[in-house]
Amino acid sequence: MSVLRATSVVRILTKNANVNPIRLTPAGRGEYSPNDTANTAEARKKNRRIEVILTPKLDEIFQILE
């Protein structure tokens, strides 16, 4: 499920925001990285999430610093 959720977000970003798909990497963690480990509906709700991690283009930063 987590991989499907991540892939869906990537599809939305590439379709609606014209983001180059080469710059995106969908990944799922499933039960291996929960925010809440309790076995309750509320905990499962908290664990249904996506995280977007932004990383800079290092070559552009190096050019600015030179």
N, C-alpha and C positions, 0 to 999 in steps of 0.2 A: 504494500500500500504506500509506503513512504517514497519509493522510487517513482511510482505512478503520480503521486502528488507533485514531486519535484519536476518530473517531465512535463506535467500539465502547466506548471508555472513557466518553464522554459518556452513552451509553445506559445503561451500568451504573450510573453515578452518579445519573442521574435516576430509574432504576427502583428501585435498592436503597437509596439514601441520601436519597431525597426532596429532591434538589437541584433547584431551579428551573432548567429548561433555558435560560431567558432569560439566566441568569448565566454560562453556559458558552459557550465558543467553541472548537470543535475546529479544529485547523489541522495541515496536514502540510508537512513541509519536504523529505522525500525525500532525493535525492542532493545537495541544495543546502546542507545544514547537517550534515555527518557529524561524529561524534565522532572517528572513526578513518578516515583516507583510504586505508589499505592495501587491497589487493584480495585479502583472505584471508577464510576462513570466520569466524575470530575477530573480525576487524574488522566484518564484516557483522552478527555477533551483537551487538557493542557498539552498533551503529547502530540496532538494533531496540529502540526505547525510546519512552517517553512522558515528557513533562515537564509537570508541573502548576505553573502560575504563579498564585499567589494575590495578589490586589490588594485593598486595603481599600476600604470605602465612604467616599469622601472627605467626603461630606456629614455622615456620623456623626462623623468625626474632627473636623471643623470645629465641630460642636455641642459636643463634649467640650472643645475648646480655648476656647470662648467662656465 
